[in-house]
Amino acid sequence: MIHRRKGRKLKRTASHKKALLANLSVALIKNKKIRTTLAKAKELRTYIEPMITKSRKAHLSKDGKPEFGVHLRREVNKYLQDRGAVKMLFEEIAPKVIDRNGGYTRVLKMGRRLGDGAELALIELVDYNLEQTKTDTAADTETTAGKTKSKSKITKTKKSPAKTGTETKKSTKGRKKKEAAE
């Protein structure tokens, strides 16, 4: 029986893996979702969830022990080493996940990559469903602004099919197969 072999190697040295996970974590915090391989996404989940828990605990202990929050912020900064990401994690993400006891991320499988056949996955923060919020705000602006906003949206939709038409003409056989499969 093999003991103490937790985690995936990802075919990297320990320092390279640490840097990779730190960079993926910063990208996830700043963009709220990223597309990567399935193995990296699953490993990132075990790396970032404890950091989100620390930010949540710091937000909860703001009134009682402010020095505990500073300690947790320094602990997270050891892993991320990006001031903007740490600030966003503690000030923006922590208040949103205050009621959640875990499971802050979601991994969705996206199929295989055309070049090398690697399994792709989308990892996102659960409380940030960006597509749903974009459609809600677009509907709100249409109803409040009246005809001027709706006309500009119509012109935008007319331009986008023309772009996709030129893209399909330039597509290769692999892309056509992928489009046919969808």
C-alpha positions as CSV (number, residue, x, y, z in Angstrom):
1,M,0.0,0.0,0.0
2,I,1.3,3.4,-1.0
3,H,1.2,6.0,1.8
4,R,1.6,9.8,1.7
5,R,1.1,10.2,-2.1
6,K,-1.6,12.8,-2.0
7,G,-2.2,15.0,-5.1
8,R,-1.2,14.9,-8.7
9,K,2.3,15.4,-10.0
10,L,1.2,17.0,-13.3
11,K,4.6,15.9,-14.8
12,R,6.4,18.8,-13.1
13,T,8.9,19.4,-10.4
14,A,7.6,20.5,-7.0
15,S,8.6,24.1,-7.5
16,H,7.1,24.2,-11.0
17,K,3.8,22.7,-9.7
18,K,3.7,25.2,-6.9
19,A,4.2,28.1,-9.3
20,L,1.6,26.7,-11.7
21,L,-1.1,26.3,-9.0
22,A,-0.4,29.8,-7.6
23,N,-0.8,31.3,-11.1
24,L,-3.9,29.4,-11.8
25,S,-5.3,30.5,-8.4
26,V,-4.6,34.1,-9.2
27,A,-6.3,33.8,-12.6
28,L,-9.3,32.1,-11.0
29,I,-9.7,34.8,-8.4
30,K,-9.4,37.6,-10.9
31,N,-11.5,36.1,-13.7
32,K,-13.9,34.0,-11.6
33,K,-13.6,31.1,-14.0
34,I,-10.8,29.6,-16.2
35,R,-10.5,26.9,-18.8
36,T,-7.7,24.3,-18.2
37,T,-7.1,20.6,-18.3
38,L,-9.2,18.4,-16.1
39,A,-6.3,17.2,-13.9
40,K,-5.1,20.8,-13.3
41,A,-8.6,21.9,-12.5
42,K,-9.1,19.1,-9.9
43,E,-5.7,19.8,-8.3
44,L,-6.5,23.5,-8.3
45,R,-9.7,22.9,-6.4
46,T,-7.7,21.3,-3.5
47,Y,-5.3,24.2,-3.6
48,I,-7.7,27.2,-3.6
49,E,-10.5,26.0,-1.4
50,P,-8.5,26.3,1.8
51,M,-7.5,29.8,0.9
52,I,-11.1,30.8,0.3
53,T,-11.9,29.2,3.7
54,K,-9.2,31.3,5.3
55,S,-10.6,34.5,3.8
56,R,-14.1,33.5,5.0
57,K,-12.8,33.0,8.5
58,A,-11.0,36.3,8.4
59,H,-14.2,38.0,7.4
60,L,-16.1,36.4,10.2
61,S,-13.5,37.3,12.8
62,K,-13.3,41.0,11.8
63,D,-15.1,42.2,14.9
64,G,-13.6,39.9,17.5
65,K,-9.9,39.4,16.6
66,P,-8.6,41.7,13.9
67,E,-5.1,40.4,14.3
68,F,-6.3,36.9,13.4
69,G,-7.6,38.3,10.1
70,V,-4.1,39.8,9.4
71,H,-2.5,36.5,10.1
72,L,-4.8,34.7,7.7
73,R,-4.2,37.3,5.0
74,R,-0.4,36.8,5.4
75,E,-0.9,33.0,5.2
76,V,-2.8,33.3,1.9
77,N,-0.2,35.8,0.6
78,K,2.5,33.1,1.1
79,Y,0.8,31.0,-1.5
80,L,-0.6,33.6,-4.0
81,Q,2.1,36.4,-3.9
82,D,-0.2,38.8,-5.7
83,R,-1.6,41.8,-3.7
84,G,-4.5,42.4,-6.1
85,A,-5.7,38.9,-5.9
86,V,-5.4,38.7,-2.1
87,K,-7.3,42.0,-1.8
88,M,-10.0,40.7,-4.1
89,L,-10.2,37.4,-2.3
90,F,-10.6,39.0,1.1
91,E,-12.8,42.0,0.2
92,E,-15.0,40.7,-2.7
93,I,-15.1,36.9,-2.6
94,A,-15.2,36.3,1.2
95,P,-18.4,38.3,1.8
96,K,-20.1,36.3,-1.0
97,V,-19.2,32.9,0.5
98,I,-19.9,33.8,4.1
99,D,-22.8,31.4,4.3
100,R,-21.2,28.5,2.4
101,N,-19.4,25.8,4.4
102,G,-17.2,24.6,1.5
103,G,-17.5,23.7,-2.1
104,Y,-16.6,27.1,-3.4
105,T,-15.6,25.9,-6.8
106,R,-17.2,23.9,-9.6
107,V,-15.4,21.8,-12.2
108,L,-17.3,21.2,-15.5
109,K,-15.9,18.9,-18.2
110,M,-15.7,20.4,-21.7
111,G,-14.6,17.5,-23.9
112,R,-11.2,17.0,-25.5
113,R,-8.8,19.5,-26.9
114,L,-8.2,19.2,-30.7
115,G,-4.4,19.3,-30.7
116,D,-3.4,16.7,-28.2
117,G,-6.7,15.2,-27.0
118,A,-6.3,16.4,-23.4
119,E,-9.6,16.5,-21.4
120,L,-10.5,20.2,-20.9
121,A,-12.5,21.5,-17.9
122,L,-13.9,24.8,-16.8
123,I,-13.3,25.6,-13.1
124,E,-15.4,28.5,-11.7
125,L,-16.3,30.0,-8.4
126,V,-19.8,28.8,-7.5
127,D,-21.3,32.1,-6.4
128,Y,-20.2,33.9,-9.6
129,N,-22.4,32.7,-12.4
130,L,-21.2,35.4,-15.0
131,E,-23.4,34.4,-17.9
132,Q,-26.6,34.6,-15.9
133,T,-25.7,38.0,-14.4
134,K,-24.8,39.4,-17.9
135,T,-28.2,38.3,-19.3
136,D,-30.0,39.8,-16.3
137,T,-28.3,43.1,-16.6
138,A,-28.8,43.2,-20.4
139,A,-32.5,42.6,-19.9
140,D,-32.7,45.3,-17.3
141,T,-31.0,47.9,-19.5
142,E,-33.3,47.1,-22.4
143,T,-36.4,47.7,-20.3
144,T,-35.2,50.8,-18.6
145,A,-33.5,52.6,-21.5
146,G,-36.3,52.1,-24.1
147,K,-35.7,52.2,-27.8
148,T,-32.2,53.6,-28.0
149,K,-30.6,50.8,-26.1
150,S,-32.6,48.1,-27.9
151,K,-31.6,49.5,-31.4
152,S,-27.9,49.4,-30.4
153,K,-28.3,45.8,-29.2
154,I,-29.9,44.9,-32.6
155,T,-27.0,46.4,-34.5
156,K,-24.6,44.5,-32.3
157,T,-26.4,41.2,-33.0
158,K,-26.3,41.9,-36.7
159,K,-22.5,42.4,-36.7
160,S,-21.8,39.2,-34.8
161,P,-23.3,36.7,-37.3
162,A,-21.2,38.3,-40.0
163,K,-18.1,37.6,-38.0
164,T,-19.1,34.0,-37.4
165,G,-19.8,33.6,-41.1
166,T,-16.2,34.6,-42.0
167,E,-14.8,32.4,-39.2
168,T,-16.6,29.3,-40.6
169,K,-15.2,29.9,-44.1
170,K,-11.6,29.9,-42.6
171,S,-12.2,26.8,-40.4
172,T,-10.2,23.6,-40.8
173,K,-11.5,20.0,-41.0
174,G,-11.1,19.5,-37.3
175,R,-13.2,22.5,-36.4
176,K,-15.9,21.4,-38.8
177,K,-16.0,18.0,-37.2
178,K,-16.3,19.6,-33.8
179,E,-19.1,21.9,-35.0
180,A,-20.9,18.9,-36.5
181,A,-20.6,17.0,-33.3
182,E,-22.1,19.8,-31.3
